[in-house]
Amino acid sequence: MKSKIRETEEYIDVKAGRFRIFFRKRYRLITTLNDLLIGIFFVAGSCLNFFTSTEIIGSIFYLCGSLFLASRPVLRIMHNTSLRNEMKHSSNYNPTKKQE
């Protein structure tokens, strides 16, 4: 089964076999995957901390989960902002004039 990913400005279209999944905006997909990884790291860290021989690995998983959790606000900011060069489309744009 080969998957195809088609991205437009408004959504990402993932086709896998006879199924097709639509994700609105790239950052929503990234945020969802980030949340999934947070859950996986915290559950794995919890399970690994039950045994003394794997406590260090469990702590590393907790740290990874915490870092992914801390990245959520950054992803939200990236999702809600965009940078555009509006000056080039302005009627009074003159690239040779020094901007004050």
N, C-alpha and C positions, 0 to 999 in steps of 0.2 A: 504494500500500500504506500503510494507516494503522495506526499502532501505538497500543496502549492500554497504560497502565501502571496496575496495581492494586497498592496497598500495604496489607498487613496488618501486624500487630505482629511476625509471625515471618518474613515474606519479602516480596520485591517480585516481582511477576508482570508481565513485559513480553510483550505479545502483538503480534507483527508478522506480519500475514498468516496463514498456516497454522502458523506456529511460535510457540512459547511458551517463554520463558526464565524460570527461577525463580532469584532471588538471595536467599539467606538473609541477613537483616539488611542494613540500609541501609549500614552502615559497611564491610561486606565488599565491596559494589559500589564504594563510594568508594575503598577501598584498592586494588582491582583497577584501576580507572581511573587512580589515582595512579601505580601501578607501570607501567602502559602509557605514560603521559606521560613518566615518567622515562626509559624506554627510547627513546622517540621523540626527546626532547631530546638525550640523549647521542649517539645515532647521527647525528642531524642535525648536532650540533656537531662531531662527528668528521669528517664529510664536508666541512663548510664550512671546517674548518681546513686542508684540503689546498691551498686556494687563498689567495693573499695578499690578494686583493680582498674576500674574505668572512670573514677571520679575526675581525673584530669581531663579526659576527653569530654566528659559531661560538662565540665566548666568551660571548655573551649566552645562547645555547642551553645551554651548559655551566652557567652560573649558574642558569638556570631549572631544569635537571635537578637541580642540587644543592639548590635550595630545596624541590623536590618530595621529594627524598630525605630531607631534614631534617624534612619534615612527617609522615613515616611513624610515628615514635613518638607524635606528637600524635594521629594518627588511631587508633592502637592503644589509647591511653589513653581516648579518647572512646568507642571500641567496647566497652571492658571496664568502663566505669563508668556509673552512672546515679544521678540525684539524686531522692530520693523524700521526701515530707513524711510521715514516719511518725507524727509527733506528733498529727496530726489524727485518726488512727485509733486512738489510744491511749485506754484507758479513763480515764486521769487527766488528759486534756487539758482545760485551762481557759485560753482566750485572754485573759481579763481578769487572770489572775494573772501577776505579774512573774517572769520566768525568772531563776534565779540562776546 
